[in-house]
Amino acid sequence: MKKTKKVKSTGRFGSRYGVGIKKRVLKVEEKQKNLNACPFCGFSKIVRKAAGLYECKKCASKFTGGAYTTETLIGKSVKKIINQKSFVADAGELIKATEKESSYSDIEKEVAKSSE
């Protein structure tokens, strides 16, 4: 099928659906067809298997992502937060604090006091 200069891959729709919708489809298809690096091996050999499911041809690892891109905006921001050293240190302290507060022995003691 031929692609035109102006509408590129959306030329297959002809005069149907309108210009605005075809522009949106074109943006999504360009993002979907971009070569992305594998998060495990780093090579640009990722194939989209289904909406949100991707597989690397080189290392055969399967992972999830966005419907049309391998990584969503929220996923990128969460990864950035986790990679910050201060967040990791604070998370360790937070885990220790929650373990101390919510142990079963403390709950059992409170139940025993209230029943007396």
N, C-alpha and C positions, 0 to 999 in steps of 0.2 A: 504494500500500500504506500502511496506517495505521501510525503510530508511537504507542506508549503513553508515558505520563509516566515510568514507572519504568525501562523497558528501552529506550526510544527506538528506535533503528534495528534493534536485535536482536529486536524484536517479530516480525519476519518468520520467526524460527525456531520460534515457538510454544512448546510444552512440551518440545521436543527439546533435547538436548545439555547441559542443566544450567545453573545460575545462574553458577557460577564462570567457565566458558568464555565465556558470553555477556557477562560483565563485561569480560573480557580483549579480546574482539572489539570491544566498544563503545569501549574506550580507544584501540585501534589505529585504528578508523574515525574517531574524533574528531580524532586527530592528522593523519590522512591528508586530511581535508576542510578543515583550517584553511587560511586564506589566508596565504601566505608571500611575502615580498618577494623579487624577482629580484635575484641578486647582481650583475648587470650594469647594469640600469637602475633598480632600486629600487622598481618598481611591484609591487603585489600581484596579478599576473595570471599566476600559474604554474599549469600544467596537468600532471597526472601522465599520461604516455603509457604507461608500463609500469613494472614493478618497478624502481625506481632510476633511471628516465629521466624527466626533466622538461623542459618547454618553456615559454618565456615568450610569452604572446600579443602583448605589446606590441613587444618587440624581436626576437622570433623566435629567441632564442638557446636552444640545447639544452645541457643539462648533466646530470651524474649526481649522485646523492645516495643517501640510504638507501632501503630498500624502501618505506617508508611516509611518510618525512619528507624534506624537501629537503636537510637537513644532519644528519649523524650526530654523536654526541657526540665521537668521536675526531676527526672533521673540524673541529669547532669548536675543540678544544684545539690541534690542529696550526696552525690559522689564527691563534690567539691567540699561540702561540709565535713564529711567523714574523713577525708584526706588531711584536714587541718589538724595539726598536732594538739592544739588547745582543746578541741572538741573531744578527742580521744581521751585525754587526761581527765576532763570533766565527766565523761561518760563512765569511766572507771570508778570515780568517787560516787557518782549517782547510783551505780549498781550496788556498791557496798552499803550505801545508806538505805536503799530500799530493802536489801536483804536483812539488815538489822531490824528494821521497823516491822517487817511483815513475816517474821518467823512464826511457825506454828506453836512453838513453846510459849511465846508471849500471848498468843490468842488463847491457848489452853489455860494459862494462868488467869487471864481476865475472866474467862467463863467460870472458872472455879471460884473466883472471888465474888462474882455476881450471884452465884447459886448459893453461897453461904449465908 
